[in-house]
Amino acid sequence: DAVLFHTGHGALWEKDGKQYHAGEPGPGITAIKWLVEKKIVMLGADNFATEAMPGENKERPVEGHQHLLTRSGVYNHENLDLSGLVKDGVYEFVYVFSPLRLKGATGSPGNPFAMK
């Protein structure tokens, strides 16, 4: 299973850069660990880091990223446009992501889409 968070924060992109970059809503490390325990394979959101910024522990920035991919093998998809799904009230769908094949890379741009 995958979990996507629609926070509304992505709507600030190119509209209010100061507020957009000041921090963001999202799950903290406690919620991320709980989701990993539920055996999710991917976590995504409509914001730039998926997780809350600043997080629960200001001494450990982007702790959720570390726990998701490197410790748990859970993919992290950021900056998703989820507004269409929210508008249509869609909660279940087929999620497809086609990343670029980059040798030696730790991430890749791709073309995510949802089939309702």
MARZA-551946 format. One record per atom (N, C-alpha, C, O): residue number from 1; x, y, z; residue in three letters. Coordinates in nm, 4 decimals. Atoms other than C-alpha are relative to their C-alpha. Layout:
BEGIN
    nr          X          Y          Z   rest
   NUM          X          Y          Z    Ala
...
END
This chain:
BEGIN
    nr          X          Y          Z   rest
     1     0.0829    -0.1195     0.0000    Asp
     1     0.0000     0.0000     0.0000    Asp
     1     0.0868     0.1251     0.0000    Asp
     1     0.2023     0.1232     0.0427    Asp
     2    -0.0658    -0.1304     0.0004    Ala
     2     0.0953     0.3614    -0.0482    Ala
     2    -0.0905     0.0994     0.0732    Ala
     2    -0.2125     0.0834     0.0760    Ala
     3     0.0748    -0.1049    -0.0690    Val
     3    -0.0093     0.6668     0.1522    Val
     3     0.0428     0.1340    -0.0579    Val
     3     0.1617     0.1644    -0.0662    Val
     4    -0.0262    -0.1343     0.0521    Leu
     4    -0.0397     1.0154     0.0020    Leu
     4    -0.0674     0.1022     0.0896    Leu
     4    -0.1826     0.0850     0.1294    Leu
     5     0.0526    -0.1088    -0.0818    Phe
     5    -0.0869     1.3333     0.2051    Phe
     5    -0.0269     0.1224    -0.0870    Phe
     5     0.0620     0.1726    -0.1558    Phe
     6     0.0340    -0.1282     0.0633    His
     6    -0.2718     1.6303     0.0594    His
     6    -0.0063     0.1038     0.1117    His
     6    -0.1023     0.1084     0.1885    His
     7    -0.0064    -0.1010    -0.1052    Thr
     7    -0.1688     1.9176     0.2841    Thr
     7    -0.0507     0.1357    -0.0460    Thr
     7    -0.0854     0.2206     0.0362    Thr
     8     0.0346    -0.1306     0.0547    Gly
     8    -0.2585     2.2046     0.0521    Gly
     8     0.1207     0.0914    -0.0111    Gly
     8     0.1126     0.1977    -0.0728    Gly
     9    -0.1195    -0.0833    -0.0014    His
     9     0.0944     2.3388     0.1019    His
     9     0.0562     0.0235    -0.1406    His
     9     0.1130     0.1293    -0.1677    His
    10    -0.0504    -0.0137     0.1357    Gly
    10     0.1854     2.2795    -0.2622    Gly
    10    -0.0624     0.1164    -0.0752    Gly
    10    -0.0026     0.1679    -0.1696    Gly
    11     0.0669    -0.1129     0.0657    Ala
    11    -0.0629     2.5511    -0.3630    Ala
    11     0.0751     0.1310     0.0208    Ala
    11     0.0513     0.2277    -0.0516    Ala
    12    -0.0774    -0.1214    -0.0253    Leu
    12     0.1804     2.8083    -0.2186    Leu
    12     0.1137     0.0182    -0.1007    Leu
    12     0.1684     0.1276    -0.1141    Leu
    13    -0.1095    -0.0046     0.0970    Trp
    13     0.4388     2.7233    -0.4870    Trp
    13    -0.0263     0.1111    -0.1016    Trp
    13    -0.1340     0.1171    -0.1608    Trp
    14     0.0043    -0.1145     0.0919    Glu
    14     0.5033     3.0338    -0.6997    Glu
    14    -0.1070     0.1035     0.0351    Glu
    14    -0.1344     0.1930    -0.0448    Glu
    15     0.0979    -0.0999    -0.0437    Lys
    15     0.2376     3.2260    -0.5024    Lys
    15     0.0481     0.0737     0.1230    Lys
    15     0.0320     0.1953     0.1333    Lys
    16    -0.0504    -0.0591    -0.1234    Asp
    16     0.3953     3.2855    -0.1621    Asp
    16     0.1272    -0.0747     0.0400    Asp
    16     0.1262    -0.1588     0.1299    Asp
    17    -0.1274     0.0687    -0.0210    Gly
    17     0.7578     3.1744    -0.1691    Gly
    17     0.0505     0.0075     0.1425    Gly
    17     0.1089    -0.0885     0.1927    Gly
    18    -0.0472    -0.0154    -0.1370    Lys
    18     0.8339     3.3097     0.1762    Lys
    18    -0.0681    -0.1009     0.0920    Lys
    18    -0.0018    -0.1692     0.1700    Lys
    19     0.0734     0.0950    -0.0834    Gln
    19     0.5611     3.1048     0.3422    Gln
    19     0.0296    -0.1434    -0.0434    Gln
    19     0.0417    -0.2319     0.0413    Gln
    20    -0.0262     0.1345     0.0513    Tyr
    20     0.6286     2.8029     0.1180    Tyr
    20     0.1307    -0.0563     0.0554    Tyr
    20     0.1373    -0.1733     0.0932    Tyr
    21    -0.1313     0.0464    -0.0443    His
    21     0.9944     2.7838     0.2224    His
    21     0.0221     0.0137     0.1515    His
    21     0.1264    -0.0279     0.2019    His
    22    -0.0159    -0.0192    -0.1440    Ala
    22     0.9373     2.8735     0.5901    Ala
    22    -0.0175    -0.1297     0.0792    Ala
    22     0.0237    -0.1374     0.1949    Ala
    23     0.0281     0.1273    -0.0658    Gly
    23     0.8331     2.5181     0.6759    Gly
    23    -0.1205    -0.0609    -0.0668    Gly
    23    -0.1793    -0.0019    -0.1575    Gly
    24     0.1148     0.0626     0.0647    Glu
    24     0.5609     2.2747     0.5901    Glu
    24    -0.0668    -0.1017     0.0901    Glu
    24    -0.0041    -0.1574     0.1802    Glu
    25     0.0707     0.1031    -0.0750    Pro
    25     0.2940     2.0458     0.7298    Pro
    25     0.0330    -0.1378    -0.0563    Pro
    25     0.0855    -0.1499    -0.1670    Pro
    26    -0.0212     0.1375     0.0449    Gly
    26     0.3176     1.6702     0.7035    Gly
    26     0.0188    -0.0901     0.1202    Gly
    26     0.0167    -0.0433     0.2340    Gly
    27    -0.0190     0.0916    -0.1121    Pro
    27     0.3737     1.3604     0.9117    Pro
    27     0.1362     0.0193     0.0648    Pro
    27     0.2340     0.0498    -0.0034    Pro
    28    -0.1260    -0.0015    -0.0722    Gly
    28     0.6425     1.3637     1.1793    Gly
    28     0.0590    -0.1396     0.0026    Gly
    28    -0.0004    -0.2334    -0.0506    Gly
    29    -0.0685     0.1290    -0.0039    Ile
    29     0.8851     1.0810     1.2466    Ile
    29    -0.0830    -0.1058     0.0734    Ile
    29    -0.0768    -0.2234     0.0375    Ile
    30     0.0831     0.0966    -0.0716    Thr
    30     0.6431     0.9167     1.4916    Thr
    30    -0.1040    -0.0611    -0.0938    Thr
    30    -0.1223    -0.1828    -0.0953    Thr
    31     0.1001     0.0495     0.0963    Ala
    31     0.3709     0.8900     1.2233    Ala
    31     0.0668    -0.0790    -0.1118    Ala
    31     0.0123    -0.1795    -0.1573    Ala
    32    -0.0711     0.0716     0.1062    Ile
    32     0.6256     0.7832     0.9607    Ile
    32     0.0391    -0.1399     0.0467    Ile
    32     0.0232    -0.2365    -0.0280    Ile
    33    -0.0355     0.1323    -0.0532    Lys
    33     0.7503     0.4992     1.1815    Lys
    33    -0.1235    -0.0885     0.0108    Lys
    33    -0.1164    -0.2081    -0.0178    Lys
    34     0.1240     0.0759    -0.0096    Trp
    34     0.3910     0.3914     1.2426    Trp
    34    -0.0430    -0.0503    -0.1379    Trp
    34    -0.0822    -0.1661    -0.1526    Trp
    35     0.0367     0.0406     0.1364    Leu
    35     0.3186     0.3873     0.8680    Leu
    35     0.0925    -0.1098    -0.0519    Leu
    35     0.0463    -0.2039    -0.1164    Leu
    36    -0.0953     0.1032     0.0420    Val
    36     0.6355     0.1851     0.8014    Val
    36    -0.0352    -0.1338     0.0660    Val
    36    -0.0269    -0.2385     0.0018    Val
    37     0.0418     0.1226    -0.0694    Glu
    37     0.5196    -0.0682     1.0631    Glu
    37    -0.1208    -0.0647    -0.0675    Glu
    37    -0.1391    -0.1861    -0.0587    Glu
    38     0.1177     0.0507     0.0711    Lys
    38     0.1991    -0.1037     0.8577    Lys
    38     0.0373    -0.0555    -0.1378    Lys
    38    -0.0499    -0.0982    -0.2135    Lys
    39    -0.0538     0.0592     0.1238    Lys
    39     0.4185    -0.2177     0.5645    Lys
    39    -0.0364     0.0767    -0.1272    Lys
    39    -0.0617     0.0158    -0.2312    Lys
    40     0.0213    -0.0775     0.1226    Ile
    40     0.3580     0.0701     0.3227    Ile
    40     0.1236    -0.0139    -0.0889    Ile
    40     0.2329    -0.0430    -0.0402    Ile
    41    -0.1136     0.0057     0.0929    Val
    41     0.5775     0.0713     0.0117    Val
    41     0.0389     0.1385    -0.0505    Val
    41     0.1478     0.1573    -0.1046    Val
    42    -0.0277    -0.1351     0.0454    Met
    42     0.5534     0.4426    -0.0659    Met
    42    -0.0765     0.1008     0.0846    Met
    42    -0.1889     0.0759     0.1282    Met
    43     0.0634    -0.1133    -0.0666    Leu
    43     0.4776     0.7714     0.1074    Leu
    43     0.0197     0.1204    -0.0904    Leu
    43     0.1297     0.1426    -0.1410    Leu
    44    -0.0113    -0.1171     0.0862    Gly
    44     0.4048     1.0856    -0.0898    Gly
    44    -0.0846     0.1143     0.0518    Gly
    44    -0.1726     0.0955     0.1357    Gly
    45     0.0747    -0.1188    -0.0421    Ala
    45     0.2737     1.4383    -0.0475    Ala
    45     0.0117     0.1107    -0.1032    Ala
    45     0.0905     0.1028    -0.1974    Ala
    46     0.0019    -0.1149     0.0902    Asp
    46     0.2037     1.7662    -0.2209    Asp
    46     0.0933     0.1116     0.0477    Asp
    46     0.0740     0.2278     0.0122    Asp
    47    -0.0939    -0.1020    -0.0472    Asn
    47     0.4895     1.9456    -0.0477    Asn
    47     0.1432    -0.0422    -0.0326    Asn
    47     0.1642    -0.1491    -0.0900    Asn
    48    -0.1366     0.0223     0.0472    Phe
    48     0.8658     1.9617    -0.0925    Phe
    48     0.0793    -0.1023     0.0789    Phe
    48     0.1852    -0.1442     0.0321    Phe
    49    -0.0779     0.0976    -0.0766    Ala
    49     0.9786     1.7196     0.1787    Ala
    49    -0.0827    -0.1192     0.0475    Ala
    49    -0.0284    -0.2095     0.1112    Ala
    50     0.0946     0.1014    -0.0452    Thr
    50     0.6755     1.4965     0.2430    Thr
    50    -0.0233     0.0087     0.1502    Thr
    50    -0.1379     0.0054     0.1950    Thr
    51     0.0133    -0.0026    -0.1450    Glu
    51     0.7444     1.5187     0.6157    Glu
    51    -0.0108     0.1429     0.0524    Glu
    51     0.0191     0.2385    -0.0191    Glu
    52     0.0109    -0.1314    -0.0635    Ala
    52     0.6797     1.8065     0.8569    Ala
    52     0.1373     0.0640     0.0106    Ala
    52     0.2358    -0.0018     0.0438    Ala
    53    -0.1244    -0.0762    -0.0107    Met
    53     0.9461     2.0758     0.8496    Met
    53    -0.0297     0.1280     0.0768    Met
    53    -0.1133     0.2050     0.0295    Met
    54    -0.0962     0.0868    -0.0661    Pro
    54     1.0731     2.1462     1.1056    Pro
    54    -0.0710    -0.1216     0.0591    Pro
    54    -0.1916    -0.1199     0.0839    Pro
    55     0.0543     0.1247    -0.0525    Gly
    55     1.0249     1.7966     1.2384    Gly
    55    -0.0101     0.0012     0.1517    Gly
    55     0.0064     0.1050     0.2158    Gly
    56     0.0159     0.0130    -0.1445    Glu
    56     0.9717     1.6691     1.5899    Glu
    56     0.1289     0.0316     0.0751    Glu
    56     0.1246     0.0864     0.1853    Glu
    57    -0.1293    -0.0251    -0.0621    Asn
    57     1.3438     1.6919     1.6687    Asn
    57     0.0790     0.0946    -0.0903    Asn
    57     0.1277     0.0535    -0.1956    Asn
    58    -0.0678    -0.0996     0.0835    Lys
    58     1.5031     2.0110     1.5350    Lys
    58     0.1477    -0.0309    -0.0216    Lys
    58     0.2101     0.0243    -0.1122    Lys
    59    -0.1403     0.0405     0.0150    Glu
    59     1.8470     1.8516     1.5811    Glu
    59     0.0169    -0.1064    -0.1092    Glu
    59     0.1290    -0.1369    -0.1499    Glu
    60    -0.0052     0.1065     0.1016    Arg
    60     1.7580     1.5831     1.3236    Arg
    60    -0.0904     0.0368    -0.1171    Arg
    60    -0.1989    -0.0197    -0.1308    Arg
    61     0.0838    -0.0393     0.1144    Pro
    61     1.6262     1.7527     1.0076    Pro
    61    -0.0171    -0.1162    -0.0982    Pro
    61     0.0716    -0.2003    -0.1125    Pro
    62     0.0402     0.1029     0.0971    Val
    62     1.4581     1.5305     0.7477    Val
    62     0.0254    -0.1422     0.0497    Val
    62     0.0718    -0.2282    -0.0252    Val
    63    -0.0150     0.1319    -0.0599    Glu
    63     1.4678     1.2338     0.9825    Glu
    63    -0.0902    -0.1027    -0.0685    Glu
    63    -0.0551    -0.2203    -0.0788    Glu
    64     0.0918     0.0902     0.0687    Gly
    64     1.1710     1.0858     0.7993    Gly
    64     0.0587    -0.0555    -0.1283    Gly
    64     0.0391    -0.1729    -0.1598    Gly
    65    -0.0658     0.0467     0.1230    His
    65     1.3671     1.0665     0.4738    His
    65     0.0948    -0.1157     0.0309    His
    65     0.0944    -0.2182    -0.0373    His
    66    -0.0973     0.1024    -0.0376    Gln
    66     1.6385     0.8664     0.6441    Gln
    66    -0.0697    -0.1290     0.0393    Gln
    66    -0.0269    -0.2378     0.0007    Gln
    67     0.0704     0.1193    -0.0459    His
    67     1.3919     0.6304     0.8054    His
    67    -0.0728    -0.0692    -0.1152    His
    67    -0.0758    -0.1921    -0.1213    His
    68     0.0768     0.0590     0.1085    Leu
    68     1.1843     0.5792     0.4913    Leu
    68     0.0863    -0.0827    -0.0945    Leu
    68     0.0708    -0.2046    -0.1021    Leu
    69    -0.0712     0.0699     0.1071    Leu
    69     1.4305     0.4904     0.2194    Leu
    69     0.1189    -0.0811     0.0487    Leu
    69     0.1285    -0.2004     0.0198    Leu
    70    -0.1240     0.0705    -0.0340    Thr
    70     1.7637     0.4017     0.3755    Thr
    70    -0.0183    -0.1059     0.1080    Thr
    70     0.0519    -0.2071     0.1075    Thr
    71     0.0188     0.0985    -0.1079    Arg
    71     1.6350     0.2188     0.6825    Arg
    71    -0.1133    -0.0987    -0.0273    Arg
    71    -0.1126    -0.2103     0.0248    Arg
    72     0.1195     0.0834     0.0151    Ser
    72     1.3040     0.0782     0.5577    Ser
    72    -0.0308    -0.0397    -0.1440    Ser
    72    -0.1154    -0.1262    -0.1665    Ser
    73     0.0266     0.0328     0.1398    Gly
    73     1.3130     0.0664     0.1764    Gly
    73    -0.1325     0.0521    -0.0516    Gly
    73    -0.1862    -0.0014    -0.1487    Gly
    74     0.1272    -0.0592     0.0402    Val
    74     0.9990     0.2820     0.1481    Val
    74     0.0290     0.1222    -0.0879    Val
    74     0.1046     0.2113    -0.0492    Val
    75    -0.0201    -0.1119     0.0921    Tyr
    75     0.9873     0.5185    -0.1495    Tyr
    75    -0.0676     0.1266     0.0520    Tyr
    75    -0.1681     0.1206     0.1229    Tyr
    76     0.0477    -0.1308    -0.0436    Asn
    76     0.9292     0.8906    -0.0905    Asn
    76    -0.0225     0.0866    -0.1235    Asn
    76     0.0729     0.1193    -0.1941    Asn
    77     0.0312    -0.0823     0.1166    His
    77     0.7502     1.0970    -0.3576    His
    77    -0.0468     0.1376     0.0458    His
    77    -0.1424     0.1503     0.1223    His
    78     0.0240    -0.1381    -0.0430    Glu
    78     0.7481     1.4742    -0.3167    Glu
    78    -0.0618     0.0830    -0.1121    Glu
    78    -0.0563     0.0463    -0.2295    Glu
    79     0.0538    -0.0991     0.0943    Asn
    79     0.5745     1.7679    -0.4842    Asn
    79    -0.1039    -0.0577    -0.0951    Asn
    79    -0.1059    -0.0225    -0.2130    Asn
    80     0.1053     0.0574     0.0832    Leu
    80     0.2800     1.5657    -0.6134    Leu
    80    -0.1182     0.0957    -0.0085    Leu
    80    -0.1547     0.1589     0.0906    Leu
    81     0.1210    -0.0801     0.0158    Asp
    81    -0.0189     1.7521    -0.7558    Asp
    81    -0.1192    -0.0919     0.0259    Asp
    81    -0.1609    -0.1668    -0.0625    Asp
    82     0.1108     0.0854    -0.0407    Leu
    82    -0.3020     1.5807    -0.5707    Leu
    82    -0.1344     0.0713    -0.0066    Leu
    82    -0.2365     0.0153     0.0332    Leu
    83     0.1215    -0.0825    -0.0026    Ser
    83    -0.5584     1.8582    -0.6247    Ser
    83    -0.1149    -0.0612    -0.0790    Ser
    83    -0.2301    -0.0494    -0.0374    Ser
    84     0.1062     0.0626     0.0785    Gly
    84    -0.7516     1.6700    -0.8942    Gly
    84    -0.0668    -0.1141     0.0730    Gly
    84    -0.1888    -0.1295     0.0670    Gly
    85     0.0568     0.1105    -0.0778    Leu
    85    -0.7954     1.3649    -0.6739    Leu
    85    -0.0863     0.0521     0.1137    Leu
    85    -0.1937    -0.0012     0.1416    Leu
    86     0.0759    -0.0595    -0.1111    Val
    86    -0.9088     1.5819    -0.3840    Val
    86    -0.1303     0.0589    -0.0523    Val
    86    -0.2367     0.0385     0.0061    Val
    87     0.1187    -0.0629     0.0587    Lys
    87    -1.1487     1.7762    -0.6044    Lys
    87    -0.1076    -0.1034    -0.0337    Lys
    87    -0.2266    -0.0791    -0.0136    Lys
    88     0.0937     0.1047     0.0400    Asp
    88    -1.3064     1.4511    -0.7300    Asp
    88    -0.0359    -0.0946     0.1143    Asp
    88    -0.1154    -0.1864     0.0947    Asp
    89     0.0296     0.0862    -0.1143    Gly
    89    -1.3154     1.2906    -0.3831    Gly
    89     0.0503    -0.1424    -0.0178    Gly
    89    -0.0116    -0.2370     0.0308    Gly
    90    -0.0558     0.1328     0.0268    Val
    90    -1.0975     1.0001    -0.4970    Val
    90     0.0995    -0.0360     0.1095    Val
    90     0.1929     0.0395     0.1370    Val
    91    -0.0874     0.0464    -0.1068    Tyr
    91    -0.9310     0.8023    -0.2185    Tyr
    91     0.0743    -0.1276    -0.0350    Tyr
    91     0.1755    -0.1591     0.0277    Tyr
    92    -0.0662     0.1224     0.0442    Glu
    92    -0.8388     0.4783    -0.3965    Glu
    92     0.0177     0.0061    -0.1507    Glu
    92    -0.0740     0.0446    -0.2232    Glu
    93    -0.0317    -0.0090     0.1420    Phe
    93    -0.6709     0.4554    -0.7363    Phe
    93     0.1278    -0.0789    -0.0258    Phe
    93     0.1983    -0.1185     0.0671    Phe
    94    -0.1265     0.0624     0.0396    Val
    94    -0.3888     0.2926    -0.9280    Val
    94     0.1008     0.1128    -0.0183    Val
    94     0.0762     0.2079    -0.0925    Val
    95    -0.1061    -0.1016     0.0073    Tyr
    95    -0.0701     0.4958    -0.8862    Tyr
    95     0.1137    -0.0566    -0.0841    Tyr
    95     0.1636    -0.1660    -0.0577    Tyr
    96    -0.1079     0.0430     0.0893    Val
    96     0.1914     0.4717    -1.1607    Val
    96     0.1088     0.1066     0.0002    Val
    96     0.0813     0.2259    -0.0124    Val
    97    -0.1147    -0.0917     0.0023    Phe
    97     0.5380     0.6249    -1.1484    Phe
    97     0.1073    -0.0604    -0.0895    Phe
    97     0.1508    -0.1735    -0.0681    Phe
    98    -0.1026     0.0473     0.0938    Ser
    98     0.7897     0.5926    -1.4310    Ser
    98     0.1245     0.0869     0.0141    Ser
    98     0.1342     0.1915    -0.0501    Ser
    99    -0.1221    -0.0801    -0.0171    Pro
    99     1.1320     0.7176    -1.3163    Pro
    99     0.0951    -0.0156    -0.1181    Pro
    99     0.0875    -0.1124    -0.1938    Pro
   100    -0.1069     0.0124     0.0992    Leu
   100     1.4221     0.7854    -1.5476    Leu
   100     0.0984    -0.1049     0.0496    Leu
   100     0.1208    -0.1165     0.1701    Leu
   101    -0.0994     0.0996    -0.0384    Arg
   101     1.6781     0.5056    -1.5496    Arg
   101     0.1359     0.0690     0.0059    Arg
   101     0.1996     0.0922    -0.0968    Arg
   102    -0.1262    -0.0693    -0.0205    Leu
   102     1.9830     0.6759    -1.4028    Leu
   102     0.0935    -0.0897     0.0802    Leu
   102     0.0660    -0.1208     0.1961    Leu
   103    -0.0948     0.0884    -0.0669    Lys
   103     2.2792     0.4572    -1.3159    Lys
   103     0.0725     0.0750     0.1121    Lys
   103     0.1268     0.1833     0.0901    Lys
   104    -0.0706    -0.0573    -0.1132    Gly
   104     2.4226     0.5307    -0.9699    Gly
   104    -0.0733     0.1127     0.0713    Gly
   104    -0.0195     0.1701     0.1660    Gly
   105     0.0750    -0.1106    -0.0603    Ala
   105     2.1541     0.7869    -0.8809    Ala
   105    -0.0733    -0.0455     0.1259    Ala
   105    -0.1022    -0.1640     0.1424    Ala
   106     0.0789     0.0292    -0.1196    Thr
   106     1.9723     0.8068    -0.5474    Thr
   106    -0.1445     0.0469    -0.0148    Thr
   106    -0.2265     0.0233     0.0739    Thr
   107     0.1348    -0.0476     0.0259    Gly
   107     1.6619     0.9661    -0.6971    Gly
   107    -0.0163     0.0262    -0.1480    Gly
   107     0.0808     0.0229    -0.2236    Gly
   108     0.0246    -0.0230     0.1415    Ser
   108     1.4982     1.0415    -1.0279    Ser
   108    -0.1289     0.0784    -0.0192    Ser
   108    -0.2268     0.0555     0.0518    Ser
   109     0.1280    -0.0596     0.0377    Pro
   109     1.2406     1.2717    -1.1802    Pro
   109    -0.0820    -0.1066    -0.0721    Pro
   109    -0.0267    -0.2018    -0.1271    Pro
   110     0.0858     0.0971     0.0670    Gly
   110     0.9454     1.0841    -1.3186    Gly
   110    -0.1304     0.0622    -0.0411    Gly
   110    -0.1481     0.1838    -0.0340    Gly
   111     0.1299    -0.0458     0.0462    Asn
   111     0.5953     1.1094    -1.4482    Asn
   111    -0.1092    -0.0761     0.0747    Asn
   111    -0.1633    -0.1736     0.0226    Asn
   112     0.1027     0.0711    -0.0759    Pro
   112     0.3502     1.0063    -1.1749    Pro
   112    -0.1398     0.0315    -0.0527    Pro
   112    -0.1674     0.1436    -0.0952    Pro
   113     0.1406    -0.0268     0.0310    Phe
   113    -0.0174     0.9647    -1.2552    Phe
   113    -0.0883    -0.1007     0.0725    Phe
   113    -0.0446    -0.2096     0.1097    Phe
   114     0.0977     0.0837    -0.0694    Ala
   114    -0.3278     0.8197    -1.0944    Ala
   114    -0.1087    -0.0397    -0.0997    Ala
   114    -0.1593     0.0441    -0.1743    Ala
   115     0.1104     0.0478     0.0826    Met
   115    -0.5820     0.6050    -1.2771    Met
   115    -0.1171    -0.0238     0.0932    Met
   115    -0.1131    -0.1122     0.1788    Met
   116     0.1167     0.0087    -0.0870    Lys
   116    -0.9206     0.6528    -1.1146    Lys
   116    -0.0933    -0.1099    -0.0486    Lys
   116    -0.1980    -0.1331     0.0118    Lys
END
